[in-house]
Amino acid sequence: MKQALIASARRLPGVNMFEQGHGKLDLIRAYQILNSYKPQASLSPSYVDLTECPYMWPYCSQPIYYGGMPTIVNVTILNGMGVTGRIVDKPIWQPYLPQNGDNIDVAISYSPVLWPWAGYLAVSISVAKKAASWEGIAQGHVMVTVASPAENDSEVGGELTSTVKLPIKVRIVATPPRSKRVLWDQYHNLRYPPGYFPRDNLRMKNDPLDWNGDHIHTNFRDMYQHLRSMGYFVEVLGAPLTCFDASQYGTLLMVDSEEEYFPEEITKLRRDIDNGLSLIIFSDWYNTSVMRKVKFYDENTRQWWMPDTGGANVPALNDLISVWGMAFSDGLYEGDFTLADHDMYYASGCSIARFPEDGIVIAKNLKDQGLEVLKQETAVVEGVPILGLYQTHSEGGGRIALYGDSNCIDDSHRQKDCFWLLDALLQYTSYTMTPPSLSHSHSRVAPPAGAEQPLPQRLEETSDWTLLVELSPVIVTAQI
């Protein structure tokens, strides 16, 4: 039934496959297919064409090239021959040599047993070394043979087999220069569930959870498309910082990170920046008092949920950048301002607590949102450091840019975008061009030393007894 519905569906124009699946149901065509149906295996999707837009978005939004992160496509194997099945031998990659198929390398992982009715085929596509400077279209197919026990009594011990092909088509370009390559750190972005990660903009009370995944293809899609339009190639790092070759990339982009960093990651990143990699960090709010304030009682688990971190994990970020004398504070600020003739809105961001004395720091007058959340009082703080630019001292070393709020590049609750600021920061990190609008800004201040100011600490685990005391009397009685 599923195979017939998929095969007969009519595709909707202008919509990608993650939004429409196989398209609009056509029950008449499905009935016709079922009338002549013979048990067989099939694939969903039935082909992979990374050049077909908009249906194959986001795969089609950027060509692949040698040295880039592999493009991984997950394909479902549907087995109409029986509830159980197996993949015979291994899936085989067969490049079409006249169509330059030998310019791509394909690695495959799969489920040897199909149960119930289905399995998976994970196809990893990368460019062969010999095509490092080649441009064009490459094609081939993956062939899979599925076998299932025959259910007919006359064929006891027999098997039904079905062979399916997955055509693959990709567009390859020459490896772009390092300055044009941006690496997005996805590994350290977490979302609800399984943990409670609160919203980045505390004003949005009707959407209390950070559940979008903070990915360039979800709530940072506009930013991604803007960077592509500016000629940048954006890749996603879904592994720890120890798992990428920094010499390939101009800038590492960390936005709204919630995960901790391994000591090995911190050590490697420091070495990478000394060797020319640049770093841009868009942070968010972090305040333990506010985190306690925004806890909530979850009716499903019958527990109080305390945030695992704030909008971003500032203590972890501070561990990462402390070697350069940098740190974010636990201040929580909000407000409108103008920067380089652009209207800006700071939505629940933190400030810069420490920065090297030879760096560039921009400060603005903002409202103390932490005070407003905790005590319902309004106060304006003058000269809040929100943006910092720094050139490391090592020969050939990279540059670091810090900004205390990510909401202006996040699609979720963005009021005013700051893509112009991201462009300016990338000009600085990738091409060593210091934006005059920032270096000569009237808002430039002396970098904060902040030696006497304590840095934000991680929230200590709340005991079960404390949670019980904080529950309503009715619930406490029920638990006792």
Helices and strands as residue ranges (DSSP letters): H 2-8, H 17-20, H 27-35, E 41-44, E 48-49, G 59-61, E 71-79, E 85-87, E 92-95, G 97-99, G 101-103, E 104-110, E 113-114, E 118-127, G 129-131, E 136-149, G 153-155, E 159-172, G 178-180, E 181-185, H 221-229, E 233-237, G 241-243, G 246-248, E 251-255, H 263-274, E 278-282, H 288-293, E 296-298, E 303-305, H 314-321, G 322-324, E 327-328, E 333-339, E 342-349, E 352-354, E 360-368, H 369-375, E 380-391, E 399-403, G 407-409, H 419-431, H 436-439, E 444-445, H 464-470, H 473-479
